[in-house]
Amino acid sequence: MSKINCMKRILSLLSLVIFTQISAQNTSIQVLPSGHIIAKAKIDGKEGNFIFDTGGGINLFFNHFAKDLKQKSTYNFFTGYRATGERIDIPLFENEEVEFAGKKFIKVPYSTFDMKIDGIDGLISLQMFHDTDFIIDYSKKEIVLTDFSKEYITKSFDIQLTTNADKSTDIITYISLNDKYSVQVLLDSGAGNDSFWLSDKLISILKMDKSKLELSEKKSEFDEKFVTKFYKGSINSISNKFVTLKNPKVIFVEGLIYEGKTSINWFGNKIGISLKNKKMYILD
């Protein structure tokens, strides 16, 4: 390669780095011992603390926070299903503006619910990030808004989007169980760290003895009449093309509407997500 071509390549890479740094916007996050990510955002000018939840589907604000927002009532509604199969009917609103990591997102759908968690005002979901790539950096404890280029990121894998009438968005990918069974799983930062839920239908597929699994039951936070059974155990491995976990503890969930649902921290300390590219990037 000539010196001129080499210089052109260096300048090209340098301009890419400069562009990324200039265009990047970031916000500090708090990572709880459970692995849940807490980030600040301004909702129509009102600041709050929110769980950053890639499995949340739609922004959800608790009533104590939403009572000060401009829109007080609505005849619109949203019907969704929790991972456990529980049906949720919730009111549907729209924010004029959500400011997150220094960027303003306009006309963002949201819902409300009467729930109280100390220090938390609701959930921020993926819905508003269709045209905005971002990085979750667990080590530096920050979320960075950016624009990914496929040319210089070597570790990436495909994700699939699930949407509902442009009101909710979740992400899914394929993983391997015991190096043999390929299943699609919801990627859920709202589950905290090292959470691995699998459909109870997979118990027999994996040739496990259901009677030897640890059984527990849990009432829904939304409706105490809705009770789900959980079967806890271990499998040989969970993996994708870059990461392998040996003998992970898993929970088989009765009525799970996905083949599986996992946290995202196991992919790495620094993870990038691009809905428009339908890619997740392992950056560290």
C-alpha positions as CSV (number, residue, x, y, z in Angstrom):
1,M,0.0,0.0,0.0
2,S,1.4,3.4,-1.0
3,K,2.0,6.1,1.6
4,I,-0.8,8.2,0.1
5,N,-3.3,5.3,0.3
6,C,-2.1,4.6,3.8
7,M,-2.6,8.2,4.8
8,K,-6.1,8.3,3.2
9,R,-7.0,5.2,5.2
10,I,-5.8,6.7,8.5
11,L,-7.6,10.0,7.8
12,S,-10.8,8.0,7.0
13,L,-10.6,6.0,10.2
14,L,-9.8,9.2,12.2
15,S,-12.8,11.0,10.7
16,L,-15.0,8.1,11.7
17,V,-13.7,8.3,15.3
18,I,-14.2,12.1,15.3
19,F,-17.7,11.7,13.9
20,T,-18.6,9.1,16.5
21,Q,-17.3,11.3,19.4
22,I,-19.0,14.4,18.2
23,S,-22.3,12.7,17.5
24,A,-22.3,10.6,20.6
25,Q,-24.5,11.6,23.5
26,N,-24.4,9.9,26.8
27,T,-26.0,9.6,30.2
28,S,-24.7,8.1,33.5
29,I,-26.6,5.1,34.8
30,Q,-26.8,3.3,38.1
31,V,-26.4,-0.5,38.0
32,L,-28.1,-2.0,41.0
33,P,-26.6,-5.1,42.7
34,S,-29.4,-7.1,40.9
35,G,-28.1,-5.8,37.6
36,H,-31.1,-3.5,36.8
37,I,-30.1,-0.3,35.0
38,I,-31.4,3.0,36.3
39,A,-31.2,6.1,34.1
40,K,-32.6,9.6,34.2
41,A,-34.9,11.1,31.6
42,K,-37.1,14.1,31.3
43,I,-40.7,13.4,30.3
44,D,-42.4,16.5,29.0
45,G,-39.9,18.5,31.1
46,K,-40.3,16.5,34.3
47,E,-37.2,14.6,35.4
48,G,-37.4,11.1,36.8
49,N,-35.5,7.9,37.5
50,F,-36.4,4.9,35.2
51,I,-35.5,1.3,34.8
52,F,-33.9,1.0,31.3
53,D,-35.8,-2.1,30.1
54,T,-35.1,-3.7,26.7
55,G,-38.0,-6.1,27.4
56,G,-40.5,-3.5,28.5
57,G,-42.1,-3.0,25.1
58,I,-43.6,0.4,25.8
59,N,-42.6,3.3,28.2
60,L,-44.5,2.9,31.4
61,F,-44.8,5.6,34.0
62,F,-46.0,5.0,37.5
63,N,-49.1,7.0,38.6
64,H,-47.3,9.1,41.2
65,F,-45.1,10.4,38.4
66,A,-47.7,10.5,35.6
67,K,-50.1,12.6,37.6
68,D,-48.1,15.8,36.8
69,L,-47.9,15.1,33.1
70,K,-50.1,17.2,30.8
71,Q,-52.4,14.5,29.4
72,K,-54.7,13.4,32.2
73,S,-57.2,11.0,30.4
74,T,-57.5,9.0,27.3
75,Y,-60.0,6.7,25.5
76,N,-57.1,4.9,23.7
77,F,-55.7,1.7,25.2
78,F,-53.0,-0.9,24.7
79,T,-53.4,-4.6,25.2
80,G,-50.2,-6.6,25.6
81,Y,-49.0,-9.8,27.2
82,R,-46.3,-10.3,29.8
83,A,-43.8,-13.0,29.3
84,T,-45.8,-15.2,31.7
85,G,-48.8,-15.0,29.4
86,E,-50.7,-12.6,31.6
87,R,-52.9,-10.2,29.6
88,I,-52.4,-6.5,30.4
89,D,-54.9,-3.8,29.3
90,I,-53.5,-0.4,29.9
91,P,-54.3,3.2,28.9
92,L,-52.4,4.6,25.9
93,F,-51.0,8.2,25.9
94,E,-48.4,10.1,23.9
95,N,-45.6,12.3,25.2
96,E,-44.8,15.5,23.4
97,E,-41.1,15.1,24.2
98,V,-38.8,12.7,26.0
99,E,-35.3,13.9,26.7
100,F,-32.8,11.0,27.2
101,A,-29.0,11.2,27.1
102,G,-29.1,14.7,25.6
103,K,-31.4,13.8,22.7
104,K,-35.1,14.7,22.3
105,F,-37.5,12.1,21.1
106,I,-40.9,13.5,19.9
107,K,-44.4,11.9,20.1
108,V,-43.5,8.9,22.1
109,P,-46.3,6.5,23.2
110,Y,-46.5,5.5,26.8
111,S,-48.8,4.0,29.4
112,T,-49.3,4.3,33.1
113,F,-49.8,2.0,36.0
114,D,-50.4,2.3,39.8
115,M,-47.2,0.8,41.1
116,K,-44.7,2.0,43.7
117,I,-41.0,1.1,43.8
118,D,-38.8,3.3,46.0
119,G,-36.8,5.8,43.9
120,I,-38.2,4.6,40.6
121,D,-40.7,6.4,38.4
122,G,-41.3,3.9,35.7
123,L,-39.7,2.1,32.7
124,I,-38.0,3.4,29.6
125,S,-38.4,0.9,26.7
126,L,-36.9,0.4,23.2
127,Q,-39.8,2.0,21.4
128,M,-38.2,5.4,20.8
129,F,-34.8,4.0,19.6
130,H,-35.8,2.8,16.1
131,D,-33.4,5.4,14.5
132,T,-31.0,5.8,17.4
133,D,-28.3,3.2,18.1
134,F,-26.9,3.0,21.7
135,I,-24.3,1.4,23.9
136,I,-24.8,0.1,27.4
137,D,-21.4,0.3,29.1
138,Y,-21.6,-1.6,32.4
139,S,-18.0,-0.8,33.4
140,K,-18.2,3.0,32.9
141,K,-21.9,3.0,34.0
142,E,-23.2,4.9,31.1
143,I,-25.5,4.7,28.1
144,V,-24.2,6.3,24.9
145,L,-26.3,7.2,21.9
146,T,-24.3,6.8,18.7
147,D,-24.4,5.6,15.1
148,F,-22.8,2.2,14.4
149,S,-20.8,1.3,11.3
150,K,-20.7,-2.4,10.4
151,E,-17.2,-2.0,8.9
152,Y,-15.3,-1.7,12.1
153,I,-17.3,-3.8,14.6
154,T,-16.2,-7.5,14.3
155,K,-18.4,-9.1,17.0
156,S,-22.1,-8.8,16.1
157,F,-25.1,-11.0,15.9
158,D,-28.6,-10.7,14.5
159,I,-31.6,-9.6,16.5
160,Q,-35.2,-9.7,15.5
161,L,-37.8,-7.1,16.4
162,T,-41.3,-7.7,17.7
163,T,-43.6,-4.7,17.4
164,N,-47.3,-4.0,18.1
165,A,-48.9,-1.3,15.9
166,D,-45.8,0.9,16.3
167,K,-46.6,1.3,20.0
168,S,-44.2,-1.3,21.5
169,T,-40.9,-2.8,20.5
170,D,-38.9,-5.8,21.9
171,I,-35.8,-7.6,20.6
172,I,-35.2,-11.3,20.2
173,T,-32.3,-13.5,19.1
174,Y,-31.3,-17.1,18.7
175,I,-29.2,-18.9,21.3
176,S,-28.2,-22.6,21.7
177,L,-29.1,-24.8,24.6
178,N,-26.7,-27.7,25.4
179,D,-24.9,-27.0,22.0
180,K,-27.9,-28.8,20.3
181,Y,-31.2,-26.9,20.5
182,S,-31.6,-23.5,18.8
183,V,-34.3,-21.3,20.4
184,Q,-35.4,-17.7,20.1
185,V,-35.2,-15.7,23.3
186,L,-36.4,-12.2,24.3
187,L,-33.5,-10.0,25.4
188,D,-34.5,-8.3,28.6
189,S,-32.3,-5.9,30.5
190,G,-35.2,-5.4,32.8
191,A,-34.7,-8.9,34.2
192,G,-31.4,-7.9,35.9
193,N,-28.3,-10.0,35.7
194,D,-27.9,-13.7,34.8
195,S,-31.6,-14.3,34.4
196,F,-32.5,-17.3,32.1
197,W,-36.1,-18.2,31.6
198,L,-37.1,-21.1,29.4
199,S,-40.5,-22.4,28.4
200,D,-41.6,-25.4,30.4
201,K,-42.2,-27.1,27.1
202,L,-38.4,-27.4,26.8
203,I,-38.1,-29.6,29.9
204,S,-39.0,-32.8,28.0
205,I,-37.0,-31.6,24.9
206,L,-33.9,-31.3,27.1
207,K,-34.7,-34.7,28.6
208,M,-34.9,-33.4,32.1
209,D,-36.9,-34.9,35.0
210,K,-39.5,-32.4,36.0
211,S,-40.0,-33.9,39.4
212,K,-36.3,-33.2,40.3
213,L,-36.6,-29.5,39.5
214,E,-37.2,-27.0,42.3
215,L,-40.8,-25.8,42.1
216,S,-42.1,-22.4,43.2
217,E,-45.1,-20.2,42.6
218,K,-45.5,-16.5,42.3
219,K,-48.4,-14.1,42.2
220,S,-48.4,-11.3,39.6
221,E,-47.6,-7.8,40.7
222,F,-50.4,-6.6,38.4
223,D,-53.1,-9.2,39.4
224,E,-52.6,-11.4,42.5
225,K,-55.1,-13.9,41.1
226,F,-52.6,-14.7,38.3
227,V,-50.2,-17.3,39.6
228,T,-47.3,-18.7,37.6
229,K,-45.3,-21.9,38.4
230,F,-41.5,-21.8,38.1
231,Y,-39.2,-24.9,37.9
232,K,-35.5,-24.2,38.8
233,G,-32.6,-26.3,37.6
234,S,-29.4,-26.3,35.6
235,I,-28.6,-27.2,32.0
236,N,-25.2,-28.0,30.4
237,S,-24.8,-24.8,28.5
238,I,-26.3,-21.6,27.0
239,S,-24.4,-20.0,24.1
240,N,-24.2,-18.0,20.9
241,K,-21.3,-17.7,18.5
242,F,-19.3,-15.5,20.8
243,V,-20.2,-16.5,24.4
244,T,-20.7,-19.8,26.2
245,L,-22.0,-20.3,29.7
246,K,-21.4,-23.6,31.3
247,N,-23.9,-25.2,33.7
248,P,-26.1,-22.1,34.0
249,K,-29.0,-22.0,36.4
250,V,-32.2,-21.7,34.5
251,I,-35.9,-21.3,35.3
252,F,-38.6,-23.1,33.3
253,V,-41.7,-21.0,33.3
254,E,-45.2,-22.3,32.9
255,G,-47.0,-20.5,30.1
256,L,-44.0,-18.5,28.9
257,I,-45.0,-16.9,25.6
258,Y,-41.5,-17.1,24.3
259,E,-39.2,-20.1,23.8
260,G,-37.0,-18.2,26.3
261,K,-36.2,-14.9,27.9
262,T,-32.7,-13.9,29.1
263,S,-30.9,-10.9,30.6
264,I,-28.3,-9.2,28.4
265,N,-25.3,-8.8,30.7
266,W,-23.9,-12.2,29.8
267,F,-22.9,-11.0,26.4
268,G,-20.3,-8.6,27.7
269,N,-19.4,-5.5,29.7
270,K,-20.1,-3.2,26.8
271,I,-23.0,-4.0,24.5
272,G,-24.3,-2.1,21.5
273,I,-27.8,-2.3,20.1
274,S,-29.1,-1.1,16.7
275,L,-32.7,-1.6,15.9
276,K,-32.3,-0.2,12.4
277,N,-29.5,-2.6,11.6
278,K,-31.1,-5.4,13.6
279,K,-27.8,-6.1,15.3
280,M,-26.3,-6.5,18.7
281,Y,-22.6,-5.7,19.1
282,I,-20.2,-7.0,21.7
283,L,-17.8,-4.2,22.2
284,D,-16.0,-5.5,25.4
